[in-house]
Structures are given as C-alpha cells and as structure tokens.
Amino acid sequence: MSVVRTKVLGLVDVIMRVPSLFIIDEILKMGMGVPVSRSGAPLANSTTGPLQSSLPPMLPEDDDHGIQDNIEMYKFISLSVLKFLFCLFGAISAACVFMLWTRHLVIVYMYIVSVGLIFLSYWSNVSALSVISDSPSLLEDILSLNMERLLDPGGVLISILPHLLAQWLMGVIFAYIHLGPRYKITQKALPFSFLMPLLLAMLPLPSVVLKHSPAFAAILPLVLSKIALWSSSFDVVKTILSGYQHARAYAGNFGIATLIENEWQRLNVPCVLRVFWSIRLAEHLISLLMSSEAPLRFAATMKTLLVSGCETLTAVLGMTSIISLICHYIGKMVQLFLLSEDYDEDKSIGTVSAILFYILALQTGLTSLSPDKRFIRLCRNMCLLVTALLHFLHNIVAPILMSLSAARNPSRKRHARALMVCAFLLIAPSSLLAVLWSRHSLSTWLLAVTAFSVEVIVKVLVSLATYTLFLLDARRQTFWEKLDDYVYYIRAFGNSVEFCFGIFLFFNGAWILIFESGGAIRALMMGIHAYFNIWCEARAGWGVFMKRRTAVHKISSLPEASVAQLRHFDDVCAICYQEMTSAKITRCNHYFHGVCLRKWLYVQDRCPLCHEIIMNQDGSPDENSTDDRANENEQVNGGDAHAQMLQHAQQTANTATGASAATGGQSGTVLHAALRDSFSGTGMTNVGSVEDELLGASHGSSASSSVSSSSISNHTNAGDNGSSGSSGSLSSMSNASLVSTAAISFTLRPHHVLLQQHQTQSITGLSTSTLLSESASRAQLELLSARITSEPTAGTSEEAAEQRSASEHRASVKRDFLDELQ
C-alpha cells in the first residue's frame, strides 16, 4: 500500500511541475516577445515598412512623414522591450515555480486555484445573469406556484440551476483552500458570497444592481486573496533566499556537479519532460483531428507531429527525454539478449544519447528552421544518432566477447548470442550506408554518417579478431608468447583508424562551420572534439607506444636463460603460472617469461617477487648488477676472496704510508687513491666498508688514522658533495689547526652514529656480516679517538702553547664523544 501511495504522490508531483513547462514553451513560441522573421531578423512595424536606418536621407518636403515614422519606430521598439521584459519575468517565475519543493509547490497551486475560482465564479455569474435578465421574476413564479413555468426545460429555474450548484461548489472549495485569515464568519459567508448574484437575480431588482452584483460578490474572496499574498510575500523572499543558501552550501561541500545531479533526481526532470511532450503532442493531434474534415494520413500526420514536437527548446527537451527512454530500453533488451546482468552501461546509453541529440539540435539550429527544413534536419540528426547508438551497443558486446574468449567452459548459447549482435552491428551500418548513398548526393552530412558507420564496422572487426585470438590461446596447451604482440597490432590498427576518422570529422566540421552554417555552439563542439577525441587520444596512444618501447628495450637488455638453467630452475613463471621454454633473468636472479615481464614493466620497474629494482630510469640494467652477481658468486664459491682483497689492500696501504713520509701532508689523498685503485679491479664497490676493516686492523698508526678519517668523511658526505677533497684537507692539517680539527671531528660524530645504526639495521641476522660491522664500528671508534688524542710535535714555542691550550678542549670533546657513542 505504501508503494502505491509513493507512486501516486510521485505522479502528482510530476503533474504539478508540467504547467510551468507549458508557460515557458508558450513564451518561447512568442520569441520572448520580440517579433522574429523566419531568417531571424527582427520585423519592423507593418505600417512603417523597413526601419528608417535603411532608408535614404529624407527630402525636405518629407520631414513630417519622417518624424511620424520615427515616432512609430520608437513606439514599436518600446513595446518590444516591454514585451521582452514581461516574457523574461514570466519565464524566470515559471522556472522558479518548477524548482520549488513539493510543499511550496502545493501552496502556490492553492493560491493560483483560489484566485482562478474567483474569476471563474465571476464569469459564471455574468453568463447566468445574461440568461435571466429578460425573463420574468423567478420569485413571483415561486410565490404563485407557477409550476408550469418553473418546470419548463427552457425556463429560468432549469437554466440557472447548474450555475447555482457550481457557485456553491466553488464557494466551498475556496473556503477550504484559500490562504487568507480563516474566521468562522468569513468561512460561512464565502459560499453565500459566491451565490449572491444569482440569489439577487431572483428578486425584482433594477438591472443596474444585478449588472454590478458579480463584482460586489468577488470583493470578499479578493480581499482574502490579497491579504494572503501580502502576508506571504515575506515568506516567498525567505524561501528564495533559503533555497539559494542551501544550494550554495551544498555546492561548496559536494561540488556543483553533485548539486545538479541531486536536483535533477529531486525534480524528476526526465519524467516531467516526457509527460510534457506527450501532453503537447496529444494536444496538437486533437487540434488536427478537430480542424481537419478529411481523414488524416498516417505519414503526413507523423511528419506534422514531429515537426511541431521540436518547435521550441522545451519541446526539443521533451523529445530528447523520449529518445533517451527509447535508447535505454534498446540497451536493456540487448543486454537481456546477451544474458548479461550488468545494467550500468545501458543507463549511460540513454543519458549519452539524450545529450548527443540535444547538442545536435542546438548545433544545427533545429528550432529556427522552417517546418520542411526542420523535418529534413531532424531526419539527418536521427541518422547520426543511430550510428552513435551502434557505437554504444558495441561498447556493451565487446567486454562480453573478451570474457567469453577467456572462459574455459563457456556456454555456446552465450557465444552465439554475442556473435549475432556483432553480425547485426556489421549489417546495420552497411545497410544504412547503402540506402543513404543510393538516395542522396555527396554532402558533408553524408560523409559524417559514413565515417561513423565505417568506424563501427572497424571496431567490431577488431573485437572479433581479438576474440578469435584469445579463443585460440585458450585452446592451446602451451604458452603463446606472440599473442600479446598480435593483440597489440590489431588494437593499434583499430585505434589508428578511429584517430584518422576523428581528424577527418574535425576538418569536415570546419568546412561546415566556414562555408555552410556557422555558430558558437558548433565552434565550441569542434574545440571539445579536437581536445578529447584528437589531442587526448593521440597523447594516450603515444604514451602506450613509449611504454611498450621502453619495456621492450628493458627486456632486450636482460640475459636470456639457457636450456641448462631452465632445466635446473624447473619451475613455472611466477606471473602467468605457465611452464617456461624460454625466460629472462633479472638482476636478482629470478626467472620470468619475457612477455610476462614486459607486461609487468608497463606498471612498475620492480621485481614481482622480491621488489628489487629491475632497471634504472634510462632502461639499462644497474651498472653494479654484474658486480653484485660476481660478489654473490664469490661469496658462495670462493670463500677467501674477501680476505685476499683485504690483504692486498693492506699491502697497498703500507706502500702508500711509506710514500706519505716523502710527500708530507698528501698521504691521505695518496692512500685513498691507492685503495680505490686496488679495489677497482676486483669488482668491489663498497670501498668504505673495506677501508673500515682495513683500518680496524691497523688503527695504531697515525697515518692510517688520518686516511680512515678521510674515507669516513667521503662515505658519509658523498651524497652531499660527491668529492673527496675533504680527505686531503683533513690529512694535511698543520699543527696550528688542532682546534679546528677537533671541531671537525666533533661534527662528524652524528654521521658516524647514523652510519653505525644503518649498518646494524641492514645486516641483522647475518653472522659474518655482523662480525664485520662490529669490527668496523670498533675501528671507527678507535680511529676517531686516535684523531682527537693525536698530538703532532711542536715546531715552535707558540705552537706548543697552542697545543697545551687545546689539549684540555680535546680531552673534553673526547669524553663527550665516547659517552655519546656508548
């Protein structure tokens, strides 16, 4: 019961909003009060001829006639401006009433009905008085019981009896719905106020009194209506302001698009437009039936109805809603035929079809054309809409084809239904083109329809080709590595054809805009088409091409797995779970199909298993990947390679230490360069850790301490400056800069602490690496301690004094540093 009540209330709400559309439609029929010719030029007054601005200069003897014409022209312009303002006010008022909430809409209709009852009562009283004005007094017949005259079918009593019942009924209804003050006396007096002229007509009163009695009878209802209008004027302003504030707050919180969608659903605009257009069409059909004496022919009647159904913008909106409903059910039937349960796409079919039809109507100026040209333009727009509908149907069937091709045990019935829809999408545009090209000559409109139709055929063929490839792949027992390439080439061909047709349609529209029919709406639509269908599509296609090219370049740089490696691996691809007859090896020693890894690289550059970076940004393998694999192989197979490198580095350090005695303050730079040279041929890149281990074994010498400090400085500051100049500066310090040396060592303490924490966290769980990191940390601690406590020999008394003054500061810095490290 509640469902029925909701539907009935919804129908009432829709019907209450329809009259506002009729008011707007009539105003648009009048051209907003401005007389307009068929070509769109304003008409002058028929008595004055063309406007005076188009006339040649007046002769002196025609001055009086010219002044009169100017006066008439000014009157015409003033009257047109007043009509336009009045029509504009009426259209805005009707639009505001259309957008009211239901409760406010009920109040408006109650007031309108109450005022309408007053004028209807006045008209009924006047017509009734005109009937009984020349008749004998009805009161005399009643007192004399003249039953013959009272019961006469053409008598006065029988004539005014319907008026008496109607007046009493209107009085009761007005007393129930009026919005004025409801006093008991006025409520009881209202029915008698409506009946008063007829009651006075029964008395033998002068005709002058009876003539003005309807006006006196309407005084009480009009006073109540005026009081209601003045008392509710503040509420009207308050309602408008509150509605504006609500819309502004809603748009600020959720956006304008959400506000429009919410209001569209609240007002139930599609249903209102359908009811409006249906009533308008029925009204025109009834007028045709009543005005035509001969039987109407179906084709001519339908043509007339369609032409009148798109006469104004509101009528075009009503037709658009009907077309949207038809397209909605077409899409729904296609999906039911395909046994699909997803109904989102068919909803978009109705919406997009409606938008497309209305844009075509505005773009071609449908409402401003003559009836014959309007019908031709309407048929052309329908052809374009049919081709667009075929595109939408392809968008429904394409994903269903892909899902059926990937299914292992699909229903053959679903395959047959999908293929039947594809066959229809191939036959329908071909038949349409054959009919149009056989009956029409070459034109820009025909080229546009042809482009859309051929594009549908190409899209369907691409979908069928892709469907066939996937179907063959599903039946294969082995992995088809070339499938992705074939699908890419087929879809690239289809997208290229669509892109070329987009460019062709742009130039076709430009030709129409320049040489046939221009307009701001057409220019705007061309700009939108150029951006979305040409520029955005080209950018997206180029992006896909570059991604594929980069992925192919990355895959080609990876090593190919040999047959022995695949036999030893003896596993499936971790991406597609298929056996591998060929594979690519990543820098983290994981095996994948080359095609699968290429698809993965479209998304990200990390390994699917360990999330290690597969490639650098330039698409080449990491420059240290070979060295890392070499180090892993050495750790697994050699066992003593690391110790041999340390021994070789120790010998190099001793050589550099001996050279430092002859080169003075540049021993740190020489030793650092020697260490890097010694490790360059071994594939070791983490020189800092090797130097730490090396210096941990020889931390007793001051030269090695200086070199270790420079290597730590390089290791911690390499990301900031990328230079090794600090090693030479720290090694070649003079005796007079011990204070600055201690300060620099103090600033190195946070870097050392962060380095120690990073090493401890990164190698947790590895026993050998933990021992090495602990020895390196101890070496660095002793190294920095030795740097702080080391005292060069004083050359002069001033240097000795500076040394003694700085010794206490170094001792305090050492204690603070050791406390912090502990």
Rosetta blueprint (number, residue, H / E / L):
1 M L
2 S H
3 V H
4 V H
5 R H
6 T H
7 K H
8 V H
9 L H
10 G H
11 L H
12 V H
13 D H
14 V H
15 I H
16 M H
17 R H
18 V H
19 P H
20 S H
21 L H
22 F H
23 I H
24 I H
25 D H
26 E H
27 I H
28 L H
29 K H
30 M L
31 G L
32 M L
33 G L
34 V L
35 P L
36 V E
37 S L
38 R L
39 S L
40 G L
41 A L
42 P E
43 L L
44 A L
45 N L
46 S L
47 T L
48 T L
49 G L
50 P L
51 L L
52 Q H
53 S H
54 S H
55 L L
56 P L
57 P L
58 M L
59 L L
60 P H
61 E H
62 D H
63 D H
64 D H
65 H H
66 G H
67 I H
68 Q H
69 D H
70 N H
71 I H
72 E H
73 M H
74 Y H
75 K H
76 F H
77 I H
78 S H
79 L H
80 S H
81 V H
82 L H
83 K H
84 F H
85 L H
86 F H
87 C H
88 L H
89 F H
90 G H
91 A H
92 I H
93 S H
94 A H
95 A H
96 C H
97 V H
98 F H
99 M L
100 L L
101 W L
102 T H
103 R H
104 H H
105 L H
106 V H
107 I H
108 V H
109 Y H
110 M H
111 Y H
112 I H
113 V H
114 S H
115 V H
116 G H
117 L H
118 I H
119 F H
120 L H
121 S H
122 Y H
123 W H
124 S H
125 N H
126 V H
127 S H
128 A H
129 L H
130 S H
131 V H
132 I H
133 S L
134 D L
135 S L
136 P L
137 S L
138 L H
139 L H
140 E H
141 D H
142 I H
143 L H
144 S L
145 L L
146 N L
147 M H
148 E H
149 R H
150 L H
151 L L
152 D L
153 P L
154 G L
155 G L
156 V H
157 L H
158 I H
159 S H
160 I H
161 L H
162 P H
163 H H
164 L H
165 L H
166 A H
167 Q H
168 W H
169 L H
170 M H
171 G H
172 V H
173 I H
174 F H
175 A H
176 Y H
177 I H
178 H L
179 L L
180 G L
181 P L
182 R L
183 Y L
184 K H
185 I H
186 T H
187 Q H
188 K H
189 A H
190 L H
191 P H
192 F H
193 S H
194 F H
195 L H
196 M H
197 P H
198 L H
199 L H
200 L H
201 A H
202 M L
203 L L
204 P L
205 L L
206 P L
207 S H
208 V H
209 V H
210 L H
211 K H
212 H H
213 S H
214 P H
215 A H
216 F H
217 A H
218 A L
219 I H
220 L H
221 P H
222 L H
223 V H
224 L H
225 S H
226 K H
227 I H
228 A H
229 L H
230 W H
231 S H
232 S H
233 S H
234 F H
235 D H
236 V H
237 V H
238 K H
239 T H
240 I H
241 L H
242 S H
243 G H
244 Y H
245 Q H
246 H H
247 A H
248 R H
249 A H
250 Y H
251 A H
252 G H
253 N H
254 F H
255 G L
256 I H
257 A H
258 T H
259 L H
260 I H
261 E H
262 N H
263 E H
264 W H
265 Q H
266 R H
267 L H
268 N L
269 V H
270 P H
271 C H
272 V H
273 L H
274 R H
275 V H
276 F H
277 W H
278 S H
279 I H
280 R H
281 L H
282 A H
283 E H
284 H H
285 L H
286 I H
287 S H
288 L H
289 L H
290 M H
291 S H
292 S L
293 E L
294 A L
295 P L
296 L L
297 R L
298 F H
299 A H
300 A H
301 T H
302 M H
303 K H
304 T H
305 L H
306 L H
307 V H
308 S H
309 G L
310 C L
311 E L
312 T L
313 L H
314 T H
315 A H
316 V H
317 L H
318 G H
319 M H
320 T H
321 S H
322 I H
323 I H
324 S H
325 L H
326 I H
327 C H
328 H H
329 Y H
330 I H
331 G H
332 K H
333 M H
334 V H
335 Q H
336 L H
337 F H
338 L L
339 L L
340 S L
341 E L
342 D L
343 Y L
344 D H
345 E H
346 D H
347 K H
348 S H
349 I H
350 G H
351 T H
352 V H
353 S H
354 A H
355 I H
356 L H
357 F H
358 Y H
359 I H
360 L H
361 A H
362 L H
363 Q H
364 T L
365 G L
366 L H
367 T H
368 S H
369 L L
370 S L
371 P H
372 D H
373 K H
374 R H
375 F H
376 I H
377 R H
378 L H
379 C H
380 R H
381 N H
382 M H
383 C H
384 L H
385 L H
386 V H
387 T H
388 A H
389 L H
390 L H
391 H H
392 F H
393 L H
394 H H
395 N H
396 I H
397 V H
398 A H
399 P H
400 I H
401 L H
402 M H
403 S H
404 L H
405 S H
406 A H
407 A L
408 R L
409 N L
410 P L
411 S L
412 R H
413 K H
414 R H
415 H H
416 A H
417 R H
418 A H
419 L H
420 M H
421 V H
422 C H
423 A H
424 F H
425 L H
426 L H
427 I H
428 A H
429 P H
430 S H
431 S H
432 L H
433 L H
434 A H
435 V H
436 L H
437 W H
438 S H
439 R H
440 H L
441 S L
442 L L
443 S L
444 T H
445 W H
446 L H
447 L H
448 A H
449 V H
450 T H
451 A H
452 F H
453 S H
454 V H
455 E H
456 V H
457 I H
458 V H
459 K H
460 V H
461 L H
462 V H
463 S H
464 L H
465 A H
466 T H
467 Y H
468 T H
469 L H
470 F H
471 L H
472 L H
473 D H
474 A H
475 R H
476 R L
477 Q L
478 T L
479 F L
480 W L
481 E L
482 K L
483 L H
484 D H
485 D H
486 Y H
487 V H
488 Y H
489 Y H
490 I H
491 R H
492 A H
493 F H
494 G H
495 N H
496 S H
497 V H
498 E H
499 F H
500 C H
501 F H
502 G H
503 I H
504 F H
505 L H
506 F H
507 F H
508 N H
509 G H
510 A H
511 W H
512 I H
513 L H
514 I H
515 F H
516 E H
517 S L
518 G L
519 G L
520 A H
521 I H
522 R H
523 A H
524 L H
525 M H
526 M H
527 G H
528 I H
529 H H
530 A H
531 Y H
532 F H
533 N H
534 I H
535 W H
536 C H
537 E H
538 A H
539 R H
540 A H
541 G H
542 W H
543 G H
544 V H
545 F H
546 M H
547 K H
548 R H
549 R H
550 T H
551 A H
552 V H
553 H H
554 K H
555 I H
556 S H
557 S H
558 L L
559 P L
560 E E
561 A L
562 S L
563 V H
564 A H
565 Q H
566 L H
567 R H
568 H H
569 F H
570 D L
571 D L
572 V E
573 C L
574 A L
575 I L
576 C L
577 Y L
578 Q L
579 E E
580 M L
581 T L
582 S L
583 A L
584 K E
585 I E
586 T L
587 R L
588 C L
589 N L
590 H L
591 Y E
592 F E
593 H L
594 G H
595 V H
596 C H
597 L H
598 R H
599 K H
600 W H
601 L H
602 Y L
603 V L
604 Q L
605 D L
606 R E
607 C L
608 P L
609 L L
610 C L
611 H L
612 E L
613 I E
614 I L
615 M L
616 N L
617 Q L
618 D L
619 G L
620 S L
621 P L
622 D L
623 E L
624 N L
625 S H
626 T H
627 D H
628 D H
629 R H
630 A H
631 N H
632 E H
633 N H
634 E H
635 Q H
636 V H
637 N H
638 G H
639 G L
640 D L
641 A H
642 H H
643 A H
644 Q H
645 M H
646 L H
647 Q H
648 H H
649 A H
650 Q H
651 Q H
652 T H
653 A H
654 N H
655 T H
656 A H
657 T H
658 G H
659 A H
660 S H
661 A H
662 A H
663 T H
664 G H
665 G H
666 Q H
667 S H
668 G H
669 T H
670 V H
671 L H
672 H H
673 A H
674 A H
675 L H
676 R H
677 D H
678 S H
679 F H
680 S H
681 G L
682 T L
683 G L
684 M L
685 T L
686 N L
687 V H
688 G H
689 S H
690 V H
691 E H
692 D H
693 E H
694 L H
695 L H
696 G H
697 A H
698 S L
699 H L
700 G L
701 S L
702 S H
703 A H
704 S H
705 S H
706 S H
707 V H
708 S H
709 S H
710 S H
711 S H
712 I H
713 S H
714 N H
715 H H
716 T H
717 N H
718 A L
719 G L
720 D L
721 N L
722 G L
723 S L
724 S L
725 G H
726 S H
727 S H
728 G H
729 S H
730 L H
731 S H
732 S L
733 M L
734 S L
735 N H
736 A H
737 S H
738 L H
739 V H
740 S H
741 T H
742 A H
743 A H
744 I H
745 S H
746 F H
747 T H
748 L H
749 R H
750 P H
751 H H
752 H H
753 V H
754 L H
755 L H
756 Q H
757 Q H
758 H H
759 Q H
760 T H
761 Q H
762 S H
763 I L
764 T L
765 G L
766 L L
767 S H
768 T H
769 S H
770 T H
771 L H
772 L H
773 S H
774 E H
775 S H
776 A H
777 S H
778 R H
779 A H
780 Q H
781 L H
782 E H
783 L H
784 L H
785 S H
786 A H
787 R H
788 I H
789 T H
790 S L
791 E L
792 P L
793 T L
794 A L
795 G L
796 T L
797 S H
798 E H
799 E H
800 A H
801 A H
802 E H
803 Q H
804 R H
805 S H
806 A H
807 S H
808 E H
809 H H
810 R H
811 A H
812 S H
813 V H
814 K H
815 R H
816 D H
817 F H
818 L H
819 D H
820 E H
821 L H
822 Q L
